[in-house]
Amino acid sequence: MALNTPALEIAKTLRKQLTPAEHILWQALRNKALGEKFRRQMPFVFGDYHFVADFCCVRKKIVIELDGGVHNSSDVKDYDRLRDKIFSEEGYKVLRIKNKEIDNNLNKVLLKIQEHL
């Protein structure tokens, strides 16, 4: 990934503005709490595509995306499918987790993540 990309600048901003669900999950993932290092708001550049993943375990090539209500619109669903396809083509597994899942049963979410590690 090239330095000083738009994705990098966006990632820096997003790290300072985590959503409540992102904050909760980050507290559960940070400091290798699940045995693997995760990064939050990680920028990616694949050709002309610039993305920021909510969370990523680089070693295991797992991207975690948290989906709030905005992800229910058809435009955003189409964009999410494109992102997931590109990540997959680059060898990453994308786990999509709804914010409600974080709020309702964080332990279940963490078990789901551990299964993919």
N, CA, C and O atoms as CSV, one atom per row, in Angstrom:
chain,resi,resn,atom,element,x,y,z
A,1,MET,N,N,0.849,-1.188,0.000
A,1,MET,CA,C,0.000,0.000,0.000
A,1,MET,C,C,0.887,1.242,0.000
A,1,MET,O,O,1.871,1.313,0.737
A,2,ALA,N,N,0.542,2.185,-0.805
A,2,ALA,CA,C,1.290,3.437,-0.894
A,2,ALA,C,C,0.980,4.316,0.321
A,2,ALA,O,O,-0.139,4.318,0.834
A,3,LEU,N,N,1.971,5.045,0.758
A,3,LEU,CA,C,1.766,5.965,1.873
A,3,LEU,C,C,1.005,7.194,1.403
A,3,LEU,O,O,1.015,7.531,0.219
A,4,ASN,N,N,0.350,7.855,2.338
A,4,ASN,CA,C,-0.371,9.095,2.075
A,4,ASN,C,C,-1.463,8.940,1.016
A,4,ASN,O,O,-1.631,9.807,0.159
A,5,THR,N,N,-2.188,7.855,1.080
A,5,THR,CA,C,-3.323,7.651,0.188
A,5,THR,C,C,-4.565,8.248,0.824
A,5,THR,O,O,-4.573,8.501,2.029
A,6,PRO,N,N,-5.615,8.479,0.048
A,6,PRO,CA,C,-6.874,8.933,0.654
A,6,PRO,C,C,-7.361,7.961,1.726
A,6,PRO,O,O,-7.906,8.388,2.744
A,7,ALA,N,N,-7.170,6.661,1.509
A,7,ALA,CA,C,-7.606,5.668,2.500
A,7,ALA,C,C,-6.866,5.851,3.825
A,7,ALA,O,O,-7.458,5.687,4.891
A,8,LEU,N,N,-5.596,6.184,3.765
A,8,LEU,CA,C,-4.816,6.392,4.986
A,8,LEU,C,C,-5.336,7.595,5.759
A,8,LEU,O,O,-5.478,7.538,6.981
A,9,GLU,N,N,-5.614,8.665,5.063
A,9,GLU,CA,C,-6.138,9.865,5.735
A,9,GLU,C,C,-7.513,9.602,6.353
A,9,GLU,O,O,-7.800,10.040,7.467
A,10,ILE,N,N,-8.349,8.884,5.618
A,10,ILE,CA,C,-9.677,8.540,6.147
A,10,ILE,C,C,-9.529,7.643,7.371
A,10,ILE,O,O,-10.227,7.838,8.367
A,11,ALA,N,N,-8.638,6.672,7.309
A,11,ALA,CA,C,-8.423,5.760,8.438
A,11,ALA,C,C,-7.991,6.515,9.690
A,11,ALA,O,O,-8.470,6.226,10.787
A,12,LYS,N,N,-7.099,7.470,9.533
A,12,LYS,CA,C,-6.649,8.261,10.692
A,12,LYS,C,C,-7.827,8.978,11.344
A,12,LYS,O,O,-7.930,9.030,12.569
A,13,THR,N,N,-8.703,9.524,10.526
A,13,THR,CA,C,-9.883,10.223,11.051
A,13,THR,C,C,-10.827,9.242,11.729
A,13,THR,O,O,-11.319,9.503,12.826
A,14,LEU,N,N,-11.080,8.111,11.072
A,14,LEU,CA,C,-12.029,7.135,11.620
A,14,LEU,C,C,-11.561,6.533,12.941
A,14,LEU,O,O,-12.384,6.196,13.792
A,15,ARG,N,N,-10.248,6.394,13.121
A,15,ARG,CA,C,-9.731,5.852,14.387
A,15,ARG,C,C,-10.099,6.746,15.564
A,15,ARG,O,O,-10.227,6.278,16.695
A,16,LYS,N,N,-10.265,8.025,15.289
A,16,LYS,CA,C,-10.626,8.974,16.353
A,16,LYS,C,C,-12.134,9.047,16.558
A,16,LYS,O,O,-12.601,9.658,17.520
A,17,GLN,N,N,-12.904,8.425,15.653
A,17,GLN,CA,C,-14.360,8.545,15.692
A,17,GLN,C,C,-15.033,7.174,15.632
A,17,GLN,O,O,-15.971,6.984,14.859
A,18,LEU,N,N,-14.570,6.224,16.433
A,18,LEU,CA,C,-15.175,4.900,16.429
A,18,LEU,C,C,-16.644,4.980,16.826
A,18,LEU,O,O,-17.023,5.767,17.693
A,19,THR,N,N,-17.466,4.158,16.181
A,19,THR,CA,C,-18.865,4.059,16.596
A,19,THR,C,C,-18.903,3.311,17.924
A,19,THR,O,O,-17.918,2.670,18.290
A,20,PRO,N,N,-20.016,3.375,18.655
A,20,PRO,CA,C,-20.088,2.615,19.911
A,20,PRO,C,C,-19.811,1.119,19.717
A,20,PRO,O,O,-19.110,0.515,20.528
A,21,ALA,N,N,-20.347,0.521,18.662
A,21,ALA,CA,C,-20.115,-0.910,18.423
A,21,ALA,C,C,-18.640,-1.170,18.104
A,21,ALA,O,O,-18.074,-2.155,18.578
A,22,GLU,N,N,-18.014,-0.307,17.311
A,22,GLU,CA,C,-16.590,-0.453,17.001
A,22,GLU,C,C,-15.753,-0.349,18.270
A,22,GLU,O,O,-14.803,-1.110,18.459
A,23,HIS,N,N,-16.108,0.590,19.132
A,23,HIS,CA,C,-15.368,0.761,20.383
A,23,HIS,C,C,-15.467,-0.502,21.247
A,23,HIS,O,O,-14.465,-0.963,21.794
A,24,ILE,N,N,-16.659,-1.050,21.366
A,24,ILE,CA,C,-16.855,-2.257,22.182
A,24,ILE,C,C,-16.033,-3.411,21.614
A,24,ILE,O,O,-15.333,-4.102,22.355
A,25,LEU,N,N,-16.116,-3.618,20.302
A,25,LEU,CA,C,-15.368,-4.728,19.702
A,25,LEU,C,C,-13.870,-4.491,19.797
A,25,LEU,O,O,-13.113,-5.432,20.034
A,26,TRP,N,N,-13.433,-3.265,19.619
A,26,TRP,CA,C,-12.000,-2.971,19.716
A,26,TRP,C,C,-11.475,-3.299,21.106
A,26,TRP,O,O,-10.378,-3.843,21.236
A,27,GLN,N,N,-12.227,-2.982,22.133
A,27,GLN,CA,C,-11.802,-3.304,23.496
A,27,GLN,C,C,-11.630,-4.814,23.668
A,27,GLN,O,O,-10.782,-5.260,24.441
A,28,ALA,N,N,-12.436,-5.603,22.945
A,28,ALA,CA,C,-12.370,-7.061,23.053
A,28,ALA,C,C,-11.274,-7.670,22.172
A,28,ALA,O,O,-10.838,-8.793,22.424
A,29,LEU,N,N,-10.826,-6.945,21.147
A,29,LEU,CA,C,-9.828,-7.483,20.215
A,29,LEU,C,C,-8.406,-7.006,20.490
A,29,LEU,O,O,-7.442,-7.701,20.170
A,30,ARG,N,N,-8.277,-5.835,21.077
A,30,ARG,CA,C,-6.960,-5.223,21.193
A,30,ARG,C,C,-6.030,-6.013,22.103
A,30,ARG,O,O,-6.469,-6.844,22.897
A,31,ASN,N,N,-4.763,-5.743,21.974
A,31,ASN,CA,C,-3.720,-6.385,22.785
A,31,ASN,C,C,-3.730,-7.908,22.671
A,31,ASN,O,O,-3.469,-8.613,23.646
A,32,LYS,N,N,-4.032,-8.408,21.474
A,32,LYS,CA,C,-4.022,-9.848,21.184
A,32,LYS,C,C,-4.926,-10.635,22.126
A,32,LYS,O,O,-4.602,-11.757,22.514
A,33,ALA,N,N,-6.063,-10.042,22.491
A,33,ALA,CA,C,-6.988,-10.692,23.428
A,33,ALA,C,C,-7.489,-12.044,22.921
A,33,ALA,O,O,-7.805,-12.925,23.720
A,34,LEU,N,N,-7.565,-12.214,21.592
A,34,LEU,CA,C,-7.988,-13.498,21.021
A,34,LEU,C,C,-6.799,-14.302,20.494
A,34,LEU,O,O,-6.973,-15.284,19.772
A,35,GLY,N,N,-5.590,-13.874,20.866
A,35,GLY,CA,C,-4.387,-14.583,20.456
A,35,GLY,C,C,-3.780,-14.092,19.152
A,35,GLY,O,O,-2.726,-14.579,18.742
A,36,GLU,N,N,-4.417,-13.150,18.503
A,36,GLU,CA,C,-3.915,-12.587,17.255
A,36,GLU,C,C,-3.990,-11.069,17.311
A,36,GLU,O,O,-4.854,-10.503,17.982
A,37,LYS,N,N,-3.082,-10.420,16.604
A,37,LYS,CA,C,-3.082,-8.959,16.547
A,37,LYS,C,C,-4.116,-8.476,15.536
A,37,LYS,O,O,-4.152,-8.947,14.399
A,38,PHE,N,N,-4.940,-7.550,15.950
A,38,PHE,CA,C,-5.895,-6.891,15.072
A,38,PHE,C,C,-5.540,-5.426,14.964
A,38,PHE,O,O,-5.023,-4.827,15.907
A,39,ARG,N,N,-5.823,-4.855,13.808
A,39,ARG,CA,C,-5.688,-3.415,13.598
A,39,ARG,C,C,-7.080,-2.862,13.367
A,39,ARG,O,O,-7.945,-3.544,12.816
A,40,ARG,N,N,-7.293,-1.635,13.786
A,40,ARG,CA,C,-8.602,-1.006,13.565
A,40,ARG,C,C,-8.477,0.054,12.486
A,40,ARG,O,O,-7.437,0.695,12.336
A,41,GLN,N,N,-9.556,0.225,11.737
A,41,GLN,CA,C,-9.611,1.220,10.662
A,41,GLN,C,C,-8.350,1.140,9.804
A,41,GLN,O,O,-7.594,2.104,9.678
A,42,MET,N,N,-8.154,-0.031,9.226
A,42,MET,CA,C,-6.941,-0.281,8.445
A,42,MET,C,C,-7.163,0.055,6.967
A,42,MET,O,O,-8.094,-0.454,6.343
A,43,PRO,N,N,-6.303,0.913,6.414
A,43,PRO,CA,C,-6.445,1.284,5.003
A,43,PRO,C,C,-5.891,0.196,4.072
A,43,PRO,O,O,-4.894,-0.460,4.375
A,44,PHE,N,N,-6.563,0.029,2.940
A,44,PHE,CA,C,-6.135,-0.890,1.887
A,44,PHE,C,C,-6.221,-0.167,0.555
A,44,PHE,O,O,-7.114,0.652,0.338
A,45,VAL,N,N,-5.294,-0.473,-0.327
A,45,VAL,CA,C,-5.359,0.016,-1.693
A,45,VAL,C,C,-5.145,-1.189,-2.603
A,45,VAL,O,O,-4.090,-1.823,-2.576
A,46,PHE,N,N,-6.160,-1.494,-3.406
A,46,PHE,CA,C,-6.091,-2.560,-4.389
A,46,PHE,C,C,-6.339,-1.911,-5.752
A,46,PHE,O,O,-7.486,-1.665,-6.124
A,47,GLY,N,N,-5.281,-1.639,-6.485
A,47,GLY,CA,C,-5.432,-0.961,-7.768
A,47,GLY,C,C,-6.050,0.414,-7.567
A,47,GLY,O,O,-5.514,1.242,-6.830
A,48,ASP,N,N,-7.173,0.653,-8.221
A,48,ASP,CA,C,-7.860,1.943,-8.110
A,48,ASP,C,C,-8.777,2.018,-6.899
A,48,ASP,O,O,-9.353,3.071,-6.627
A,49,TYR,N,N,-8.921,0.917,-6.167
A,49,TYR,CA,C,-9.849,0.870,-5.037
A,49,TYR,C,C,-9.132,1.185,-3.731
A,49,TYR,O,O,-8.097,0.599,-3.414
A,50,HIS,N,N,-9.698,2.114,-2.990
A,50,HIS,CA,C,-9.184,2.499,-1.678
A,50,HIS,C,C,-10.264,2.174,-0.656
A,50,HIS,O,O,-11.380,2.685,-0.741
A,51,PHE,N,N,-9.930,1.323,0.311
A,51,PHE,CA,C,-10.883,0.909,1.333
A,51,PHE,C,C,-10.286,1.108,2.714
A,51,PHE,O,O,-9.068,1.151,2.883
A,52,VAL,N,N,-11.166,1.228,3.696
A,52,VAL,CA,C,-10.756,1.202,5.091
A,52,VAL,C,C,-11.584,0.108,5.756
A,52,VAL,O,O,-12.810,0.197,5.821
A,53,ALA,N,N,-10.906,-0.915,6.245
A,53,ALA,CA,C,-11.581,-2.015,6.940
A,53,ALA,C,C,-11.743,-1.642,8.405
A,53,ALA,O,O,-10.841,-1.057,9.004
A,54,ASP,N,N,-12.887,-1.978,8.981
A,54,ASP,CA,C,-13.107,-1.669,10.398
A,54,ASP,C,C,-12.033,-2.323,11.259
A,54,ASP,O,O,-11.432,-1.669,12.111
A,55,PHE,N,N,-11.790,-3.618,11.036
A,55,PHE,CA,C,-10.761,-4.354,11.777
A,55,PHE,C,C,-10.111,-5.356,10.833
A,55,PHE,O,O,-10.747,-5.847,9.900
A,56,CYS,N,N,-8.844,-5.655,11.082
A,56,CYS,CA,C,-8.146,-6.620,10.241
A,56,CYS,C,C,-7.099,-7.363,11.055
A,56,CYS,O,O,-6.351,-6.769,11.830
A,57,CYS,N,N,-7.065,-8.676,10.859
A,57,CYS,CA,C,-5.964,-9.497,11.349
A,57,CYS,C,C,-5.131,-9.819,10.117
A,57,CYS,O,O,-5.504,-10.677,9.316
A,58,VAL,N,N,-4.020,-9.142,9.967
A,58,VAL,CA,C,-3.210,-9.253,8.761
A,58,VAL,C,C,-2.649,-10.668,8.625
A,58,VAL,O,O,-2.668,-11.241,7.536
A,59,ARG,N,N,-2.158,-11.223,9.707
A,59,ARG,CA,C,-1.525,-12.548,9.653
A,59,ARG,C,C,-2.477,-13.622,9.164
A,59,ARG,O,O,-2.077,-14.511,8.413
A,60,LYS,N,N,-3.735,-13.548,9.581
A,60,LYS,CA,C,-4.738,-14.540,9.187
A,60,LYS,C,C,-5.567,-14.082,7.981
A,60,LYS,O,O,-6.413,-14.827,7.487
A,61,LYS,N,N,-5.323,-12.863,7.515
A,61,LYS,CA,C,-6.039,-12.283,6.370
A,61,LYS,C,C,-7.555,-12.308,6.597
A,61,LYS,O,O,-8.324,-12.779,5.759
A,62,ILE,N,N,-7.953,-11.788,7.755
A,62,ILE,CA,C,-9.367,-11.689,8.102
A,62,ILE,C,C,-9.723,-10.218,8.288
A,62,ILE,O,O,-9.068,-9.492,9.035
A,63,VAL,N,N,-10.768,-9.799,7.596
A,63,VAL,CA,C,-11.305,-8.447,7.724
A,63,VAL,C,C,-12.649,-8.560,8.432
A,63,VAL,O,O,-13.473,-9.408,8.089
A,64,ILE,N,N,-12.862,-7.701,9.417
A,64,ILE,CA,C,-14.141,-7.658,10.124
A,64,ILE,C,C,-14.790,-6.321,9.816
A,64,ILE,O,O,-14.207,-5.259,10.037
A,65,GLU,N,N,-16.002,-6.396,9.302
A,65,GLU,CA,C,-16.779,-5.204,8.992
A,65,GLU,C,C,-18.021,-5.183,9.867
A,65,GLU,O,O,-18.777,-6.153,9.903
A,66,LEU,N,N,-18.231,-4.074,10.575
A,66,LEU,CA,C,-19.435,-3.913,11.384
A,66,LEU,C,C,-20.473,-3.163,10.566
A,66,LEU,O,O,-20.184,-2.129,9.962
A,67,ASP,N,N,-21.673,-3.695,10.557
A,67,ASP,CA,C,-22.739,-3.131,9.738
A,67,ASP,C,C,-23.846,-2.557,10.602
A,67,ASP,O,O,-24.528,-3.281,11.329
A,68,GLY,N,N,-24.014,-1.249,10.514
A,68,GLY,CA,C,-25.124,-0.567,11.170
A,68,GLY,C,C,-26.275,-0.417,10.191
A,68,GLY,O,O,-26.270,-1.026,9.121
A,69,GLY,N,N,-27.250,0.384,10.553
A,69,GLY,CA,C,-28.448,0.568,9.758
A,69,GLY,C,C,-28.199,1.061,8.348
A,69,GLY,O,O,-28.962,0.726,7.442
A,70,VAL,N,N,-27.158,1.845,8.132
A,70,VAL,CA,C,-26.869,2.386,6.805
A,70,VAL,C,C,-26.603,1.266,5.797
A,70,VAL,O,O,-26.783,1.453,4.594
A,71,HIS,N,N,-26.177,0.112,6.287
A,71,HIS,CA,C,-25.847,-1.003,5.400
A,71,HIS,C,C,-27.084,-1.722,4.869
A,71,HIS,O,O,-26.962,-2.693,4.122
A,72,ASN,N,N,-28.268,-1.255,5.246
A,72,ASN,CA,C,-29.508,-1.850,4.753
A,72,ASN,C,C,-29.966,-1.267,3.418
A,72,ASN,O,O,-30.822,-1.850,2.752
A,73,SER,N,N,-29.407,-0.126,3.022
A,73,SER,CA,C,-29.831,0.482,1.753
A,73,SER,C,C,-29.231,-0.302,0.585
A,73,SER,O,O,-28.154,-0.883,0.710
A,74,SER,N,N,-29.923,-0.315,-0.536
A,74,SER,CA,C,-29.473,-1.112,-1.684
A,74,SER,C,C,-28.129,-0.611,-2.234
A,74,SER,O,O,-27.298,-1.418,-2.650
A,75,ASP,N,N,-27.910,0.702,-2.240
A,75,ASP,CA,C,-26.636,1.241,-2.729
A,75,ASP,C,C,-25.469,0.758,-1.876
A,75,ASP,O,O,-24.430,0.349,-2.396
A,76,VAL,N,N,-25.655,0.810,-0.567
A,76,VAL,CA,C,-24.580,0.390,0.336
A,76,VAL,C,C,-24.389,-1.120,0.253
A,76,VAL,O,O,-23.256,-1.597,0.316
A,77,LYS,N,N,-25.465,-1.876,0.114
A,77,LYS,CA,C,-25.337,-3.326,-0.050
A,77,LYS,C,C,-24.533,-3.657,-1.303
A,77,LYS,O,O,-23.690,-4.554,-1.279
A,78,ASP,N,N,-24.784,-2.945,-2.387
A,78,ASP,CA,C,-24.024,-3.160,-3.619
A,78,ASP,C,C,-22.545,-2.844,-3.408
A,78,ASP,O,O,-21.673,-3.594,-3.849
A,79,TYR,N,N,-22.271,-1.736,-2.735
A,79,TYR,CA,C,-20.888,-1.351,-2.452
A,79,TYR,C,C,-20.217,-2.391,-1.557
A,79,TYR,O,O,-19.065,-2.759,-1.787
A,80,ASP,N,N,-20.943,-2.870,-0.523
A,80,ASP,CA,C,-20.393,-3.892,0.365
A,80,ASP,C,C,-20.054,-5.172,-0.398
A,80,ASP,O,O,-19.023,-5.794,-0.140
A,81,ARG,N,N,-20.922,-5.570,-1.340
A,81,ARG,CA,C,-20.659,-6.770,-2.144
A,81,ARG,C,C,-19.390,-6.582,-2.980
A,81,ARG,O,O,-18.579,-7.499,-3.100
A,82,LEU,N,N,-19.227,-5.397,-3.551
A,82,LEU,CA,C,-18.022,-5.103,-4.330
A,82,LEU,C,C,-16.779,-5.194,-3.447
A,82,LEU,O,O,-15.791,-5.830,-3.813
A,83,ARG,N,N,-16.840,-4.558,-2.295
A,83,ARG,CA,C,-15.703,-4.605,-1.361
A,83,ARG,C,C,-15.369,-6.039,-0.976
A,83,ARG,O,O,-14.209,-6.449,-1.012
A,84,ASP,N,N,-16.402,-6.801,-0.605
A,84,ASP,CA,C,-16.185,-8.190,-0.181
A,84,ASP,C,C,-15.551,-9.000,-1.306
A,84,ASP,O,O,-14.661,-9.814,-1.060
A,85,LYS,N,N,-16.002,-8.781,-2.537
A,85,LYS,CA,C,-15.461,-9.495,-3.699
A,85,LYS,C,C,-13.981,-9.156,-3.889
A,85,LYS,O,O,-13.156,-10.041,-4.118
A,86,ILE,N,N,-13.659,-7.880,-3.792
A,86,ILE,CA,C,-12.262,-7.463,-3.985
A,86,ILE,C,C,-11.386,-7.997,-2.864
A,86,ILE,O,O,-10.290,-8.494,-3.120
A,87,PHE,N,N,-11.852,-7.901,-1.629
A,87,PHE,CA,C,-11.069,-8.465,-0.520
A,87,PHE,C,C,-10.847,-9.958,-0.739
A,87,PHE,O,O,-9.744,-10.462,-0.530
A,88,SER,N,N,-11.886,-10.659,-1.156
A,88,SER,CA,C,-11.789,-12.100,-1.401
A,88,SER,C,C,-10.771,-12.393,-2.499
A,88,SER,O,O,-9.963,-13.312,-2.368
A,89,GLU,N,N,-10.807,-11.622,-3.572
A,89,GLU,CA,C,-9.847,-11.802,-4.660
A,89,GLU,C,C,-8.410,-11.575,-4.196
A,89,GLU,O,O,-7.469,-12.127,-4.765
A,90,GLU,N,N,-8.255,-10.757,-3.159
A,90,GLU,CA,C,-6.922,-10.481,-2.607
A,90,GLU,C,C,-6.542,-11.459,-1.493
A,90,GLU,O,O,-5.498,-11.311,-0.857
A,91,GLY,N,N,-7.402,-12.463,-1.263
A,91,GLY,CA,C,-7.080,-13.511,-0.288
A,91,GLY,C,C,-7.583,-13.275,1.119
A,91,GLY,O,O,-7.191,-13.994,2.038
A,92,TYR,N,N,-8.447,-12.282,1.313
A,92,TYR,CA,C,-8.983,-11.978,2.638
A,92,TYR,C,C,-10.354,-12.603,2.839
A,92,TYR,O,O,-11.159,-12.663,1.911
A,93,LYS,N,N,-10.611,-13.062,4.037
A,93,LYS,CA,C,-11.939,-13.522,4.446
A,93,LYS,C,C,-12.613,-12.334,5.121
A,93,LYS,O,O,-12.036,-11.723,6.020
A,94,VAL,N,N,-13.833,-12.003,4.695
A,94,VAL,CA,C,-14.566,-10.882,5.287
A,94,VAL,C,C,-15.664,-11.423,6.180
A,94,VAL,O,O,-16.511,-12.201,5.742
A,95,LEU,N,N,-15.643,-11.003,7.440
A,95,LEU,CA,C,-16.709,-11.322,8.385
A,95,LEU,C,C,-17.556,-10.071,8.556
A,95,LEU,O,O,-17.053,-9.028,8.975
A,96,ARG,N,N,-18.820,-10.168,8.237
A,96,ARG,CA,C,-19.744,-9.047,8.426
A,96,ARG,C,C,-20.546,-9.313,9.685
A,96,ARG,O,O,-21.175,-10.360,9.835
A,97,ILE,N,N,-20.511,-8.349,10.580
A,97,ILE,CA,C,-21.192,-8.463,11.868
A,97,ILE,C,C,-22.078,-7.246,12.037
A,97,ILE,O,O,-21.634,-6.111,11.863
A,98,LYS,N,N,-23.311,-7.485,12.372
A,98,LYS,CA,C,-24.247,-6.378,12.594
A,98,LYS,C,C,-23.985,-5.753,13.964
A,98,LYS,O,O,-23.642,-6.445,14.923
A,99,ASN,N,N,-24.152,-4.439,14.035
A,99,ASN,CA,C,-23.972,-3.744,15.314
A,99,ASN,C,C,-24.836,-4.361,16.403
A,99,ASN,O,O,-24.412,-4.466,17.554
A,100,LYS,N,N,-26.060,-4.773,16.037
A,100,LYS,CA,C,-26.967,-5.382,17.016
A,100,LYS,C,C,-26.346,-6.627,17.645
A,100,LYS,O,O,-26.564,-6.897,18.826
A,101,GLU,N,N,-25.571,-7.389,16.861
A,101,GLU,CA,C,-24.925,-8.581,17.394
A,101,GLU,C,C,-23.929,-8.214,18.498
A,101,GLU,O,O,-23.813,-8.919,19.500
A,102,ILE,N,N,-23.222,-7.114,18.303
A,102,ILE,CA,C,-22.266,-6.638,19.318
A,102,ILE,C,C,-23.033,-6.272,20.584
A,102,ILE,O,O,-22.632,-6.632,21.690
A,103,ASP,N,N,-24.137,-5.554,20.411
A,103,ASP,CA,C,-24.930,-5.107,21.555
A,103,ASP,C,C,-25.611,-6.261,22.276
A,103,ASP,O,O,-25.690,-6.268,23.505
A,104,ASN,N,N,-26.104,-7.242,21.515
A,104,ASN,CA,C,-26.908,-8.314,22.110
A,104,ASN,C,C,-26.097,-9.472,22.676
A,104,ASN,O,O,-26.482,-10.060,23.686
A,105,ASN,N,N,-24.964,-9.810,22.030
A,105,ASN,CA,C,-24.218,-10.974,22.495
A,105,ASN,C,C,-22.765,-10.914,22.020
A,105,ASN,O,O,-22.379,-11.598,21.072
A,106,LEU,N,N,-21.981,-10.095,22.687
A,106,LEU,CA,C,-20.584,-9.920,22.315
A,106,LEU,C,C,-19.827,-11.241,22.375
A,106,LEU,O,O,-18.987,-11.506,21.515
A,107,ASN,N,N,-20.106,-12.065,23.365
A,107,ASN,CA,C,-19.388,-13.340,23.480
A,107,ASN,C,C,-19.606,-14.223,22.255
A,107,ASN,O,O,-18.675,-14.879,21.787
A,108,LYS,N,N,-20.826,-14.242,21.738
A,108,LYS,CA,C,-21.118,-15.025,20.529
A,108,LYS,C,C,-20.325,-14.490,19.342
A,108,LYS,O,O,-19.814,-15.264,18.532
A,109,VAL,N,N,-20.222,-13.168,19.237
A,109,VAL,CA,C,-19.445,-12.542,18.168
A,109,VAL,C,C,-17.976,-12.941,18.285
A,109,VAL,O,O,-17.340,-13.279,17.287
A,110,LEU,N,N,-17.446,-12.903,19.492
A,110,LEU,CA,C,-16.035,-13.256,19.697
A,110,LEU,C,C,-15.782,-14.721,19.361
A,110,LEU,O,O,-14.735,-15.060,18.810
A,111,LEU,N,N,-16.734,-15.590,19.688
A,111,LEU,CA,C,-16.590,-17.005,19.312
A,111,LEU,C,C,-16.588,-17.169,17.801
A,111,LEU,O,O,-15.822,-17.967,17.261
A,112,LYS,N,N,-17.440,-16.416,17.117
A,112,LYS,CA,C,-17.487,-16.453,15.647
A,112,LYS,C,C,-16.132,-16.031,15.061
A,112,LYS,O,O,-15.621,-16.655,14.131
A,113,ILE,N,N,-15.571,-14.970,15.619
A,113,ILE,CA,C,-14.254,-14.502,15.147
A,113,ILE,C,C,-13.196,-15.552,15.408
A,113,ILE,O,O,-12.373,-15.833,14.537
A,114,GLN,N,N,-13.207,-16.141,16.607
A,114,GLN,CA,C,-12.206,-17.171,16.953
A,114,GLN,C,C,-12.290,-18.371,16.021
A,114,GLN,O,O,-11.264,-18.962,15.682
A,115,GLU,N,N,-13.497,-18.739,15.602
A,115,GLU,CA,C,-13.650,-19.858,14.667
A,115,GLU,C,C,-12.914,-19.607,13.359
A,115,GLU,O,O,-12.436,-20.547,12.724
A,116,HIS,N,N,-12.819,-18.350,12.954
A,116,HIS,CA,C,-12.164,-18.022,11.696
A,116,HIS,C,C,-10.666,-17.766,11.861
A,116,HIS,O,O,-9.935,-17.672,10.875
A,117,LEU,N,N,-10.219,-17.655,13.098
A,117,LEU,CA,C,-8.787,-17.494,13.329
A,117,LEU,C,C,-8.149,-18.861,13.243
A,117,LEU,O,O,-6.935,-18.987,13.405
